[in-house]
Amino acid sequence: MSVVDRINGVARKVPTWPLYILCLLPVPWLLYQAQTGALGREPIKALEHELGELALQLLILGLTITPLRRYLGLNLIKFRRMIGVLAFTYVALHLLVWVVLDMSLLWGQMWNDIWKRPYITVGMLGFVALVPLAITSNNLSVRKIGAGAWRKLHKLTYVAVLAGGVHYLWLARGFQLEPILYMVVIVGLLVLRLPKRRSERAV
C-alpha cells in the first residue's frame, strides 16, 4: 500500500466535527490576546487582520483539494465543505469586527467606505459571493437544486478567493511580500484547477 493510499484510508476514518472545534480555537485565543494587549497598540485592527488572514488561508486550503486529488491522488473531498463553512465563519467574524468594533456601527460612514475604498469594495464582493455558498452547504440544498446546479453555484468560491487575495493586496501599504505570495498561490491553484485538454485526457 502506497503512502497516498494510507493517507486516504486515514482520512476516510477521521470525523469532521472535531476539526470544526480545532479550527475555531484561534477565535477565543485572539480575543484573549486583544483583551490583554498582546495584539499591539491597535488590537482591533490586529484582530481584524488576523481573522481575515485565517479566512483567506482556509479559502486557499479549500482550493488545494481538487489539485491534490488530480495530481497526487489524495482524496480529501470529505473535508472541503467543512473548510468552506469555516472560511465563511472567519470572513463573517472579520466583517463583524470591522462593523462593530472598528466602525462602531456607523452605517453611513461604512457605506461611503465601501463605495470609495476599492479594497473594501472588493472585500465585500468576496463576502457576498460566499453567502449563497454558506447557505447551500448542506445535503438538503444539494437535493433541492440538483448536484449539477449546486456545483456550478459553488464555483463562486473562485470569485471569493480572488476577491480575498486582491483585498489583502490592496490593503497592504507599500511593497509587502506576504500578500503577493498569497496572490501567486491563489492564481497558481486556479490554473491547476483548469479542465484538462482533450489530448491530455486521452493519455
N, C-alpha and C positions, 0 to 999 in steps of 0.2 A: 504493500500500500504506500502510495506517494505521500509526501508532506502535504500537498494540496488536498488529497482525499482525507487525510487525518483532520486537517483544519475544518473541512466541510462537515465531517462527521461530528466534531465537537460543536460546531456552530448550530447544527440541527438540534442538539440537545440543550442548548443554552436558552432559558426562558427570557423574554424581553422585559418583563416587568421590573426585575432588579436593576436593569440597565437604565430605566427611566429614573429611578431613585438615584443611582450613581451619577448620572449625567446632570442631575439637578442640584447636586451637593454644592457646586460653586456659588449658587444663589445665596444661601444663608451665610456662607463664608465671606462673600463680597459685601453683603450688608453689614456683617460684623466689622469688617475692615473699614467700611465707610464711617461707621459709628465711632470707631476707636482712633481715627486719624491715620490709619495705615495706608490709605489711598492718596496721601499727599495733601497739598494745600487746597485743591479743588476736588473734594471727594465725589460730588455729584457728577462732574464731568468725567472723572475717572471711572465711576460706576457705570455710567452711560457707555463709555468706550469699551470697557471690559465685557459688558453684556452683548454689545454689538459685535465685537470680535468673536466671541464664542458662537453667536448665531451664524456668522459668516463661515467659521470653521466647520460647523455642523452641516451647512448647506454644501460646502465643498466635499465633506466626507460622504454625503449622500450622492454626489456626482461620481464618486470613485467606484460605486457598487457595480455599475454596468461594465466599465473597462476592466475591472478586476476579474469579472466572470468571463468576459470576451477574450482577454489576452492571457490570463493566468489560470482560469478555470476555478477561481474562488467563488463559491456561491453564498453570498451574504444578503440575498434578496429579502429574507425574512426580517432584516433589521432596517430596511430602507424606510418603511412607513414610520417606524419609531424615530428614526433620525430626523425625518421631515417634521413630525409633530414637535420634537424638541427644538428644532431650528425655529419653528414658528413661535414657540413659547419664549425663546430668548429674544427674538425680534420684537415680540409684543412687550416684553419686560424692558427692553431697550427704549421702545417708544414711550412706555408708561413713565419711565424715569425722566425722559425729556419733557413730556406733557405736564406731569405733576410736580416734579422736584426742580427741574431746570427752568421751565417756562411758567410755573405756578398757575396753571390753568388760564393763562391769558390768551383766550382763543383768538382774538383779533390779531395780536402780535404773531401767534403761531401761523395763522393763515397767510399773513404777509411774508413770513419767513419761508413758508412752503412755496409760494409763488416767486419770490425774489432771490432765494438762495438755491442754486442748481443742485448742490449736494444734498439738500434736504428734499427737494423735489424728487430726485431720483431715488432717494431712500424711501420716500413714501410710496413711490411706484412699486418698489420691491415688496413693501409690506402689503399693498393692495393685491399684488399678484399671488401672495401666499395665502390670503384669506380664503378663497374658494378651495384651495388645496387642503387647508386645515379642516374646513367644514366637511369635505368629502373624504377624509382619511378614515373611512370605516367601511366595513363589509356591506352594510346596508346601502350606502351610496353607490358602491360598485354594482350591486344588483339592480338598483333603480335606474341608473343612467347607462348601464352596459359597460363591459370591460373595455371595449374599443374607445368609446367616448371618454371614459374615465382616464385612460392612458393619454389621450390627446389633451385633455384638460390639465393633466399633471405635467405636461411639458412647459407649463407656466413656471416650473421650477427654474428653467434656464433663464427666464426673464428676471426672476427674483435674485438668483445668484449673480448674474451680470450687474444688476442694479446695485446689489450689495457691494460688489467689487468696485464699481465706479464711485459709489457713495464714499467708500473708505479712501479711494484715491483722491477724490476732490476735497475731502475733509482734511487731508494731510497738508500741513503748511510747509512749503518748500519741498526739496527733494528728500523723500524718505523711502528707503529700500523696502520696508515691510509691506506697505500697500501695493507696491509694484510687483513684488513677488506673489502676493495673493492673486493679483490680476493675471499674471503669467500662468499660474497654476489653473485658474478658472478657465482661461482660454484653451490651455492645453487639454484639460479634461473634456471640454466641449468638443474639441476637434476629435479626440479619441472616441467620442460617442457618435460621430457621424456614421451613417449607414455605409456598409462596405459596398464597393463597386461590384458589379456583376462578375467581372473577371476574377476578383478576389474570392467571391462566394463559391465559384466553380472549382477553386483549387482544393 
